[in-house]
């Protein structure tokens, strides 16, 4: 993918309010992030409103737009600078979606901006072509980069398994809106939003992790995907109980497939879940 990450900076408060990595292997440490944003903020002061610029730092390429009160930045592959219209559309949707809190938000509201990640992924296919090779890879090859995994040569003890299940749930709740089923941390309804009007609810029971979890999706979605999840999700099909994928990898992979199907017009545009029925993203706290 030519666009590797998206940043949004509140230039009035000099605050990073949104950051989404679009590739698992693309990361930036805190020091480098400060250098990048500092340089962008300084450069933006010399530019007119609604103008664009780019630069390289440590062999990484950045393209940014200067908007009213906000700076939108993308990290991208060398030689593949996104079009101005891509940043313009990101800006317009962001301002429209968060118009009720953007003028008067607090640190407690920052997590609400995380939902914009779904809008970013929904917009991408309009500007960046998905090849037939990627379509043919569905179910046959990973569509996302795997996260570092743990090795379980034998079934973990009950005490250790509780910690493992907590950490798996924590990874999911950092990114997705969820509801516990019957109060169990290992049974989750997970909400995947691929656009402002399209949301899907899946159920995952990973109580036997590191054994293969149970996943259920709506019958309508199964019909639109054309295959069961054990045929369409590579990490689910190739499950290895001794070095299993993280549960969030299954969710990320399904989200990637939904975005791709949607960009091809293969998903219903009718919202399956009312927006007011979707809970907020509420991360779990750290435990010692």
N, C-alpha and C positions, 0 to 999 in steps of 0.2 A: 504494500500500500504506500502511495507516495506521501500521504499525510500521516505522520507518526504520533503527533500529540497536539492537543489544543489547550491554550491558556487564555484566560480572561482576567484582565487586571482592572480594578477600579482605580483610575488615575487620580481621582479626587482624594481618596483615602490612601492611595499608594498600597493597595492590598490585592493579593492574588485571591480571587473569589471562585475560580473554577480551574480545574486541571484534569484532563483525561488523556491517558496513554492509550493509543489505538493499537499498539503492538506490545505484547508482553515483554519482549526483550529490549524495549526502549525505556530507559529510566534515566533520571537525572538527580544527582545528589544535591543536598541543600545548598552547598557552597556554589556549585555551578548554576543552580536555579537562581540564586541571588544575583550572580554576575550577569546572567542572561536578562533577567527582568530589569536590573539596574540600567543596563545598556539600552534596553528598549525604551524605558521611561525617559532617559536622557535624550535619545534620538527623537522621540515623539514630540518633544518640546520645540523642535525646529521644523515640524511638519504642520501643514494646514489640516483642518478638520476634514474627514472623509478622504484622506490620502493614505498611501501605502508605501512600504519600504521593506527591504530585506537585508540580512547580513549573515555572516558565518562566524562561529565561535567554537574553537576546539573541534574543527572539522564537522560541525553540525550546522545545518542551515535553518534559518528562521525567516518567516514572512509575517508582517503585522500590519494591521489597519488602525488608524486613529479615528475614533468615533466620539460622540458626545459622552463624556464622563467615563468611557471605557476604552481599553486597548484589547484587541483580539489578535492573538498570536498563534501561528501554527509552526511546528517543527516538521520539516519535510525532507525527502530525499534530494540529494544534490542533483541539480538540473531539472527538477520537477516542481517548480514554483506553482502553487495553486492560483487560479484566476481570482481577480478582485471580487467577482460576484459571489464566490464561495464565502468569503469573509462578510460581505454585505448581508447575505442571507442568514448566516449564523448570528450576526448582530441583531437583525430585525426580529428573528424568532426569540432570541434570548430576552430582548427588551419587552416583547409582547407577553411572553410566558411569565416573566417575573415582575411585571409592572407594578404589582400590588406591594411588593416588598423592596424593590430595588432602590427606592428613594430613602428608605428609612429602615435598613436592616441592621441587625446586631450580629455578634459572633455566633450566637445561638442559631441564627438563621442560615449560616453558611452551608450547612448540610443540605438545605433545600435546593441549592443550586446543582447538587450532584445529579438530579434527575435530568439535567440538560444533556447528559452523556448519550441518552437515547436519541435525542433530536440530532446530535452531531452524527451519530451512526446512520440515522435515517437520511440525512442530507448527502452524505458522502457519495452514494451511488449515482447521484444526479451529475456529479462532476468528474468522477473517476470510474472508468470503465472496468467492469468485472469480466474477465475472460471466460471462454467456454471451458478452459482447463480448470478454473476454480470450481465451476459448476459440476464437472465430472469428479471432482475430489470429494464431494459430499458423501460421507460415510466410508470413503476409501482412504482418505488421508486427513491428518489434522488440519482444521481451518484456522486454528489459533495456536500460539506457542504454549507448550505445557509449562506449568509452574513447577518449581523444585519440589520433589516428592520425597516422602519418607519410606523407609524400608521396614516391612513387618515380616520377619522370617517365621514368626509364630503368632497366634492370636494374642493381642494385648491383654493384660490383666484388667479386671473390672475398674480399678482406680485409674489406670492409665487410659482406658478407653473413654472414661468420662471426660478427661482432659482433651482427648483427640476429638470427640464429638463437639465439645464446646468450641474448640478452635475452628472446626469445619463450619459450624454455624456462624461464628464470628466473621469469617472471610465473606460469607454470603451477605450478612447484614450490613457490612461496610458499604456495599454497592447497591443492593436491591431492597425494595420494600418487601417485607415478609410478615407472616402471621404464624405463630406457633399453633399447632394442631393438638388439642387436648392438653395443652401446657407442656408438651414435650419439646425439648430443644432440638431433637433429631427428626422431628416431623414438621415440615414447613410448607406452607403455601407461599410461593415466590411469585412476585409480579414482575413481568418483563414488559417494559414500555418501549416500543420501537418508534413511536411517533406521538405527538400530542393527543391523538385520537385513537391510537391502537395499543391495547394492553392485553397481555395474556397471563393467565394464572396457571402455574404448574404445581403439582404436589410431589414432594420428594420425602421418602422415608429412608434415612441412612442409619437406622438404629443398629444394624449389623456391620457397619463400617469397621475394618477395611474390606468387608465383603461387598458385593455389588448392591447398590441401592435400588429401591423401587421408585419408578417415576410414572406419574399419570398426567396426561394432558387432555384437553377438551376433544370430544369426538369430531367436532367441526374442524379443529386444527389438524387432527390426524388425517382427515380427508384432504385438506388443502396441501399438506406436506406430501401426501401420496405414499408415505411409508411409516412404519412404526419407528419409535425412537431407537430401538436396538438395531435398526438398519441405517438410520440417518446420522446418529451420533458416533463418531469414530472412537472417542474415549470410552463410551459406554459399551460399544461392541467389543473393543479390545481390552476390557477390564482385566487388570492383574491384581489379585488380592494381596500379593506380597509387596507390590509397589504401586498402589492404586492412585488414580487421579484424585485431585481434590474435588469435592462436590461442586465447588464454584466453577470448575473447568467445564463440567457438563452444562451448567447454566450459561456460561459464556459462549460455549459452542452452539447451543440452541439459539441464543440471541443472535449470533452471527448469521445463522441459517435463516432466521426469521427476517432479518434486515435484507438479506440477499433476495429471498423470495418476494418480499414486499417491493423491492426495487424493480423486480421483473413483472409486477402486477399479478402475482400468483396468490396473494392473500386478500381476504375480504376487507373492505374499508369500513365495514360496520363495526363499531367498538363493541367488544364482547363483555367488557367490564366498565361500569360507570366510573368516571374519574373520581367521584367522591367516595367510592368504595375501596380505593387503593390507599393503604396506610403510608405514612411517611417512612423514609429511610432512617432507621434508628440503630446505629452500631452498638454491639455489645461492648461492655467495658473490659479492660485487661484484667486478667487474674494472675496472681502469683502462684 
